């Protein structure tokens, strides 16, 4: 490809969003005001922040970096609320049932706790705060194999193959674990992002 002859490994004109990582934070330039405003809104009740703008202007990148900065603030300071960016960005689909969407979000939240918990233990074994200790104690969470949810929280484990458990029991288990990690609104939470709401046409909102 022509871009390789210029010294690039891919197209430099792609509009891929910056990741929620140190690299994304380093590459995002000139958005300090937007970052500060968004971080305040995420951390303040009702903790439902929105960004509006044209396609491709960098809204998702700002969200990702803001989430990463909130996450690293707790790790650096060792106190205050603990915010964990969810590993996946969601999009609403008019063809997907609401209950199915809720289950997808909860599964990703649970997997985020598992993934990030392993990261903390590997890269910051010396880091001990009340919030992080609660998190790591409950980070062995959820697996899904063959249509069966298996939940492990601390010393408790539970497996059930009934269709009712697959939804209500799974939701209750994840909610209980989140309640242990984040016992009140000031403790933080897992940050979930819904992207491209403009793609959901008004006729589909009903």
Backbone bond lengths (Angstrom), bond angles and torsions (degrees), N, CA, C in turn:
res aa  C-N    CA-C-N  psi(-1)  N-CA   C-N-CA  omega(-1)  CA-C   N-CA-C  phi
1 X - - - 1.450 - - 1.513 110.06 -
2 X 1.331 115.49 155.13 1.466 120.43 -176.79 1.523 111.10 -64.66
3 X 1.344 116.83 -31.43 1.458 118.97 -178.59 1.523 112.17 -65.99
4 X 1.325 116.85 -30.67 1.458 120.19 178.69 1.519 111.14 -67.13
5 X 1.338 116.20 -34.11 1.468 119.23 177.66 1.520 111.55 -69.23
6 X 1.327 116.58 -18.76 1.467 120.90 176.36 1.526 112.07 -88.14
7 X 1.333 116.18 -4.32 1.454 119.90 179.83 1.512 114.59 98.91
8 X 1.352 117.33 7.94 1.460 121.35 178.57 1.522 109.79 -100.16
9 X 1.339 115.80 154.16 1.463 120.40 175.19 1.518 111.91 -91.22
10 X 1.323 117.09 -11.78 1.464 122.40 177.77 1.504 109.52 -158.32
11 X 1.319 116.45 -175.78 1.460 120.64 -178.49 1.526 110.49 -66.53
12 X 1.334 118.04 125.80 1.466 120.09 177.74 1.519 112.31 -77.17
13 X 1.326 117.17 -2.60 1.460 121.45 -176.92 1.523 112.82 -102.04
14 X 1.324 117.66 5.19 1.448 120.50 176.18 1.530 110.29 -66.86
15 X 1.338 115.75 146.93 1.468 120.59 -178.67 1.526 111.55 -105.58
16 X 1.331 116.14 36.20 1.456 120.01 177.72 1.529 110.23 -63.05
17 X 1.315 116.10 136.52 1.458 120.64 -178.87 1.518 111.13 -66.95
18 X 1.318 115.82 148.08 1.462 120.73 175.45 1.520 109.25 -69.99
19 X 1.336 117.72 145.09 1.457 120.54 -177.54 1.521 112.38 -78.38
20 X 1.328 115.35 162.05 1.463 121.38 174.20 1.522 108.61 -81.89
21 X 1.332 115.83 75.83 1.463 121.41 -174.96 1.520 109.12 -153.80
22 X 1.326 115.42 176.40 1.460 120.23 177.03 1.527 110.80 -62.14
23 X 1.340 116.82 -35.17 1.463 120.08 177.95 1.524 110.74 -64.48
24 X 1.316 116.96 -44.32 1.455 119.72 177.93 1.511 111.84 -61.21
25 X 1.329 116.66 -41.31 1.462 120.50 178.26 1.525 111.09 -62.73
26 X 1.319 117.03 -38.56 1.460 120.92 -179.44 1.530 111.61 -68.90
27 X 1.316 116.46 -35.09 1.468 120.28 -175.09 1.524 113.09 -84.61
28 X 1.323 118.16 -18.52 1.462 120.37 -179.82 1.524 109.31 -82.67
29 X 1.314 116.42 114.45 1.468 122.01 -174.44 1.525 109.18 -122.96
30 X 1.331 116.13 140.41 1.456 120.93 173.72 1.510 114.78 79.86
31 X 1.325 118.33 16.26 1.466 121.07 -179.14 1.528 111.57 -121.34
32 X 1.323 117.79 27.46 1.465 120.80 -175.86 1.526 111.80 -60.85
33 X 1.331 116.83 -41.31 1.458 120.54 -178.59 1.520 111.06 -64.78
34 X 1.337 115.86 -45.54 1.467 119.72 179.52 1.523 111.14 -64.42
35 X 1.335 116.53 -39.19 1.459 120.49 178.97 1.525 111.65 -62.19
36 X 1.320 116.19 -47.40 1.468 120.26 -178.46 1.525 110.89 -62.23
37 X 1.327 116.22 -43.63 1.471 120.00 -179.87 1.519 111.07 -63.24
38 X 1.326 116.56 -45.10 1.460 120.14 -178.39 1.518 111.50 -66.13
39 X 1.312 117.48 -40.60 1.471 120.45 179.24 1.523 110.72 -62.71
40 X 1.329 117.56 -39.09 1.468 120.31 177.42 1.520 110.60 -64.45
41 X 1.330 116.69 -40.73 1.465 119.59 -178.21 1.524 111.48 -69.10
42 X 1.329 116.87 -37.11 1.466 119.41 178.05 1.523 110.59 -64.25
43 X 1.323 116.38 -37.89 1.462 120.82 -174.92 1.523 113.17 -86.49
44 X 1.335 117.76 -5.86 1.464 121.05 -176.49 1.529 110.02 -110.72
45 X 1.336 116.77 142.66 1.473 119.19 176.86 1.530 110.46 -56.58
46 X 1.332 118.57 144.54 1.472 127.32 2.68 1.532 113.12 -87.20
47 X 1.325 117.88 14.58 1.466 123.21 176.92 1.531 112.24 60.95
48 X 1.329 114.78 38.65 1.466 121.78 175.54 1.514 107.76 -125.50
49 X 1.312 116.43 89.52 1.468 121.60 -176.76 1.528 110.00 -95.86
50 X 1.325 116.22 144.22 1.464 121.04 176.69 1.518 109.73 -128.05
51 X 1.330 115.27 149.27 1.457 122.18 173.87 1.516 108.43 -124.34
52 X 1.304 116.56 135.29 1.448 121.28 178.38 1.525 109.37 -122.35
53 X 1.324 115.38 146.54 1.462 120.27 179.80 1.512 110.29 167.52
54 X 1.314 115.24 170.87 1.453 120.87 -179.41 1.523 110.72 -68.65
55 X 1.302 115.75 159.04 1.459 120.68 177.28 1.527 110.56 -62.16
56 X 1.325 116.39 136.28 1.454 120.81 173.91 1.511 116.01 84.32
57 X 1.356 118.65 6.86 1.468 119.48 -178.30 1.529 111.97 -87.55
58 X 1.333 117.62 -6.20 1.461 119.42 175.01 1.511 115.39 106.18
59 X 1.320 118.03 20.80 1.473 120.31 -178.85 1.527 111.30 -61.50
60 X 1.324 116.87 -47.21 1.460 120.15 -177.77 1.523 111.01 -65.09
61 X 1.322 117.05 -36.14 1.467 120.26 177.80 1.521 110.64 -63.03
62 X 1.333 116.82 -42.42 1.463 120.69 178.78 1.528 109.99 -62.56
63 X 1.335 116.82 -42.99 1.464 120.88 179.05 1.530 110.14 -62.06
64 X 1.319 117.11 -47.32 1.468 120.68 -177.99 1.524 111.77 -60.42
65 X 1.314 116.28 -45.44 1.468 119.57 -178.20 1.526 110.81 -69.32
66 X 1.320 117.48 -38.61 1.464 120.45 177.16 1.527 110.78 -60.38
67 X 1.331 116.72 -42.77 1.464 120.59 178.13 1.522 111.11 -63.30
68 X 1.322 116.17 -41.53 1.467 119.80 179.50 1.528 110.70 -64.86
69 X 1.315 117.77 -41.19 1.459 120.85 -179.22 1.532 110.76 -65.25
70 X 1.318 117.28 -39.50 1.456 119.90 176.92 1.532 110.91 -63.19
71 X 1.318 115.68 -38.78 1.468 121.03 178.84 1.526 110.91 -64.98
72 X 1.324 117.10 -47.06 1.461 120.20 -176.08 1.523 112.19 -73.46
73 X 1.331 117.61 -24.28 1.464 119.49 177.83 1.522 110.88 -58.76
74 X 1.310 116.31 -45.04 1.467 119.01 -179.71 1.520 110.74 -66.11
75 X 1.311 117.13 -39.67 1.453 120.46 -179.15 1.523 111.65 -66.18
76 X 1.324 116.40 -34.91 1.461 120.28 -178.09 1.528 111.94 -78.96
77 X 1.326 115.92 -41.25 1.461 120.35 -175.82 1.526 111.25 -85.29
78 X 1.337 115.95 -34.10 1.451 119.96 -178.85 1.509 114.09 80.47
79 X 1.328 116.92 16.27 1.462 120.31 178.90 1.519 108.03 -156.01
80 X 1.315 114.87 175.11 1.458 119.73 179.68 1.518 111.82 85.15
81 X 1.329 116.83 -179.22 1.472 120.12 -177.80 1.525 112.07 -66.11
82 X 1.319 114.39 148.47 1.461 121.46 179.78 1.522 108.71 -106.82
83 X 1.323 116.71 113.27 1.461 121.89 177.46 1.525 109.21 -110.63
84 X 1.329 116.13 128.79 1.456 122.15 -176.28 1.523 108.50 -119.08
85 X 1.327 119.20 116.51 1.472 119.92 178.57 1.519 111.71 -69.15
86 X 1.317 116.57 129.64 1.459 120.43 177.14 1.518 109.17 -63.14
87 X 1.319 116.57 144.37 1.453 121.45 -173.73 1.528 112.27 -72.04
88 X 1.311 118.34 -14.02 1.466 122.01 -177.19 1.513 110.84 -127.30
89 X 1.333 116.26 141.45 1.465 122.33 172.18 1.521 108.36 -95.95
90 X 1.328 116.73 134.99 1.461 121.58 -173.18 1.524 111.53 -100.80
91 X 1.318 114.82 154.53 1.454 122.01 171.79 1.518 108.21 -133.28
92 X 1.332 115.72 138.12 1.451 120.04 176.90 1.522 109.69 -77.81
93 X 1.309 114.73 139.48 1.455 121.38 -179.54 1.524 108.26 -126.28
94 X 1.330 118.49 120.89 1.474 119.62 -178.21 1.514 113.06 -61.54
95 X 1.333 117.55 -18.15 1.463 120.83 -179.78 1.526 112.74 -88.66
96 X 1.329 117.01 -6.70 1.462 120.25 -179.90 1.517 110.39 -98.57
97 X 1.322 117.00 134.45 1.448 121.43 177.52 1.527 110.42 -66.84
98 X 1.315 115.75 147.06 1.463 120.94 -178.09 1.524 111.73 -58.92
99 X 1.327 117.04 -44.34 1.464 119.90 -177.75 1.529 111.12 -64.09
100 X 1.321 116.30 -36.06 1.457 120.06 177.19 1.530 110.28 -65.81
101 X 1.319 117.02 -39.95 1.466 121.28 178.04 1.528 110.64 -62.73
102 X 1.329 116.77 -42.60 1.461 120.38 179.12 1.525 110.64 -61.04
103 X 1.324 116.17 -43.21 1.469 119.50 178.58 1.527 111.44 -63.14
104 X 1.335 117.13 -39.97 1.461 120.87 178.09 1.527 110.96 -60.40
105 X 1.325 115.73 -43.92 1.462 120.18 -179.18 1.531 110.65 -64.18
106 X 1.330 116.72 -45.84 1.463 119.67 -179.31 1.526 111.75 -64.18
107 X 1.326 116.89 -37.17 1.461 119.48 177.45 1.517 111.24 -63.46
108 X 1.339 117.07 -42.40 1.458 120.65 179.23 1.528 111.16 -68.44
109 X 1.316 117.48 -35.76 1.463 120.99 176.07 1.525 109.98 -61.91
110 X 1.335 115.84 -46.50 1.461 119.64 178.94 1.523 111.44 -61.97
111 X 1.324 117.11 -44.70 1.456 120.12 -179.16 1.526 111.34 -67.10
112 X 1.327 116.73 -32.79 1.465 120.44 175.78 1.522 110.81 -61.19
113 X 1.323 117.30 -43.27 1.463 120.69 178.89 1.518 111.09 -62.34
114 X 1.328 116.22 -39.53 1.463 119.87 178.63 1.529 110.29 -65.37
115 X 1.332 116.47 -49.94 1.464 120.87 -176.65 1.519 111.71 -63.31
116 X 1.317 116.29 -47.66 1.457 120.09 -176.96 1.529 111.26 -70.53
117 X 1.328 116.63 -31.48 1.461 119.25 176.86 1.508 111.50 -63.23
118 X 1.338 116.04 -42.52 1.465 119.95 176.95 1.520 110.73 -62.97
119 X 1.334 116.57 -37.50 1.469 121.14 178.76 1.526 110.81 -63.49
120 X 1.315 116.79 -45.55 1.465 120.82 -179.98 1.524 110.53 -61.52
121 X 1.320 116.06 -45.70 1.467 119.67 -178.14 1.523 111.85 -65.27
122 X 1.321 116.45 -32.10 1.463 120.68 -177.39 1.523 111.94 -80.49
123 X 1.316 117.37 -43.21 1.466 120.82 -171.60 1.523 113.41 -98.10
124 X 1.334 117.30 -21.55 1.464 119.82 -178.77 1.532 109.98 -136.21
125 X 1.330 117.88 61.17 1.468 119.15 -176.67 1.522 113.03 -64.86
126 X 1.323 117.00 -18.64 1.458 120.11 -178.25 1.522 112.39 -87.05
127 X 1.316 116.80 -9.04 1.458 120.65 -172.95 1.524 110.34 -80.73
128 X 1.319 116.40 119.28 1.463 121.37 179.05 1.528 108.66 -135.16
129 X 1.315 115.90 111.79 1.454 121.90 169.54 1.521 106.72 -129.28
130 X 1.305 116.14 165.04 1.465 119.62 -178.76 1.521 110.46 -58.66
131 X 1.338 116.22 -45.73 1.462 120.09 -176.88 1.524 111.28 -65.78
132 X 1.324 116.65 -45.53 1.465 120.07 -177.96 1.522 110.55 -68.91
133 X 1.332 117.79 -37.56 1.455 119.52 177.17 1.525 111.11 -62.52
134 X 1.321 117.05 -42.22 1.464 120.24 176.79 1.518 109.94 -60.92
135 X 1.318 115.30 -42.14 1.467 121.03 -178.21 1.524 110.75 -61.35
136 X 1.335 116.41 -52.18 1.456 119.54 -175.61 1.527 111.48 -66.27
137 X 1.315 116.98 -29.83 1.457 119.69 178.26 1.523 112.45 -67.61
138 X 1.335 116.17 -22.38 1.455 119.92 -177.32 1.523 111.67 -118.09
139 X 1.317 117.23 17.48 1.457 119.66 -173.56 1.521 113.82 -81.46
140 X 1.338 118.67 -13.57 1.461 119.97 174.66 1.519 106.62 -84.53
141 X 1.318 114.10 93.18 1.449 118.84 -162.17 1.513 115.43 -107.44
142 X 1.307 115.18 -84.43 1.452 120.00 -162.89 1.516 110.96 -131.94
143 X 1.305 116.33 136.43 1.451 121.12 168.75 1.513 107.95 -128.71
144 X 1.321 116.27 155.65 1.458 120.54 -178.54 1.520 107.83 -134.52
145 X 1.318 115.81 112.42 1.458 120.63 -179.12 1.517 108.58 -140.12
146 X 1.318 114.92 128.77 1.452 119.89 175.33 1.510 114.23 60.47
147 X 1.340 116.94 31.51 1.451 119.95 178.54 1.514 114.36 80.51
148 X 1.345 118.09 10.50 1.460 121.58 -177.33 1.525 108.85 -118.12
149 X 1.327 116.37 126.59 1.455 120.81 173.41 1.519 108.94 -86.72
150 X 1.331 116.02 130.91 1.457 121.38 175.25 1.515 107.97 -118.49
151 X 1.327 117.13 122.12 1.456 121.55 -175.22 1.517 109.15 -114.15
152 X 1.336 115.67 131.40 1.451 121.55 175.48 1.515 108.53 -130.13
153 X 1.315 117.04 121.31 1.458 121.20 -179.21 1.517 108.48 -132.67
154 X 1.329 116.68 104.26 1.451 120.44 -177.00 1.517 110.68 62.96
155 X 1.318 117.22 -122.35 1.458 120.64 -177.40 1.522 111.93 -88.90
156 X 1.343 118.07 -5.15 1.442 120.33 -176.26 1.515 110.40 -97.40
157 X 1.317 116.56 145.72 1.450 120.98 173.57 1.511 108.61 -142.89
158 X 1.328 115.82 149.00 1.447 119.60 -176.73 1.514 108.73 -153.60
159 X 1.308 116.13 133.85 1.457 121.17 176.75 1.515 108.14 -133.31
160 X 1.304 117.38 136.21 1.444 121.39 -178.88 1.516 108.42 -148.14
161 X 1.315 116.86 135.26 1.465 120.73 -175.91 1.517 112.39 -100.15
162 X 1.326 118.91 0.05 1.454 119.77 -177.48 1.517 110.89 -72.01
163 X 1.329 115.69 151.52 1.462 119.68 -179.71 1.513 111.18 -65.38
164 X 1.347 117.30 -32.13 1.456 119.75 178.09 1.505 111.94 -64.68
165 X 1.336 116.37 -40.60 1.469 118.53 179.74 1.511 111.35 -67.72
166 X 1.309 116.62 -34.43 1.455 119.94 -177.97 1.522 111.54 -55.73
167 X 1.305 117.32 -25.39 1.457 119.46 179.31 1.521 111.04 -109.86
168 X 1.315 118.11 -66.27 1.462 120.35 -173.13 1.522 111.99 -67.63
169 X 1.338 117.27 -41.90 1.454 119.47 -179.70 1.512 112.42 -67.31
170 X 1.314 116.41 -40.92 1.457 120.40 178.35 1.520 110.94 -63.33
171 X 1.320 116.83 -45.39 1.459 120.17 179.82 1.529 111.12 -62.43
172 X 1.313 115.63 -42.04 1.463 119.62 179.67 1.519 111.04 -63.66
173 X 1.320 117.00 -39.99 1.458 120.63 -179.48 1.521 111.55 -64.79
174 X 1.341 116.44 -46.75 1.466 120.09 -179.75 1.520 110.55 -65.57
175 X 1.346 116.92 -42.01 1.465 120.23 179.38 1.528 110.45 -62.47
176 X 1.329 116.63 -38.84 1.461 119.69 178.94 1.515 112.49 -64.67
177 X 1.313 116.20 -41.04 1.460 120.16 179.61 1.531 110.79 -68.16
178 X 1.332 116.09 -41.38 1.467 119.32 176.52 1.522 110.67 -62.05
179 X 1.338 116.61 -36.57 1.447 119.84 177.77 1.516 112.89 -65.75
180 X 1.329 116.97 -30.41 1.457 120.89 176.25 1.530 111.50 -72.31
181 X 1.336 116.12 -41.23 1.463 120.09 -178.15 1.523 110.97 -74.15
182 X 1.337 115.63 -40.36 1.465 121.66 -177.24 1.529 108.42 -123.10
183 X 1.332 118.00 81.38 1.467 120.45 -172.93 1.519 115.16 -68.90
184 X 1.321 118.55 -17.69 1.463 120.13 177.82 1.526 108.88 -148.06
185 X 1.342 115.80 173.39 1.462 120.92 -175.21 1.519 112.66 -64.55
186 X 1.317 117.32 -23.92 1.462 121.19 -179.07 1.531 112.58 -83.03
187 X 1.323 117.97 -5.47 1.464 121.17 -176.29 1.523 113.22 -81.92
188 X 1.341 118.13 -17.06 1.462 121.76 -177.57 1.513 110.81 111.68
189 X 1.333 116.18 -146.53 1.457 120.22 -179.76 1.511 110.89 162.53
190 X 1.321 115.49 -179.34 1.460 122.10 173.86 1.523 107.54 -92.57
191 X 1.328 116.79 124.12 1.456 121.42 -176.37 1.525 109.67 -87.00
192 X 1.316 116.13 118.89 1.465 121.80 177.92 1.527 109.19 -110.51
193 X 1.322 115.48 139.67 1.467 121.57 -177.30 1.519 109.88 -120.17
194 X 1.339 115.60 131.48 1.464 121.84 171.37 1.519 106.94 -106.26
195 X 1.308 116.79 119.23 1.463 122.60 -174.24 1.525 110.65 -102.91
196 X 1.329 114.90 156.93 1.474 122.67 171.41 1.518 112.90 56.30
197 X 1.325 116.55 48.32 1.461 119.44 176.72 1.524 112.19 -62.76
198 X 1.341 115.68 -24.09 1.463 118.59 -178.68 1.522 112.35 -66.14
199 X 1.344 116.91 -18.42 1.462 119.74 179.24 1.519 112.23 -74.58
200 X 1.328 116.53 -14.49 1.458 120.68 178.87 1.525 107.98 -87.38
201 X 1.310 117.16 104.15 1.449 122.54 -175.20 1.528 110.68 -68.48
202 X 1.356 117.39 148.88 1.471 120.22 -179.18 1.518 113.36 -53.70
203 X 1.324 118.25 -35.01 1.463 120.75 -178.05 1.524 111.79 -66.05
204 X 1.365 116.44 -18.08 1.459 119.91 -179.01 1.524 112.71 -94.18
205 X 1.338 116.60 -9.01 1.451 119.75 -174.54 1.520 112.43 -73.08
206 X 1.314 117.12 -20.81 1.447 120.17 -179.69 1.522 110.93 -76.49
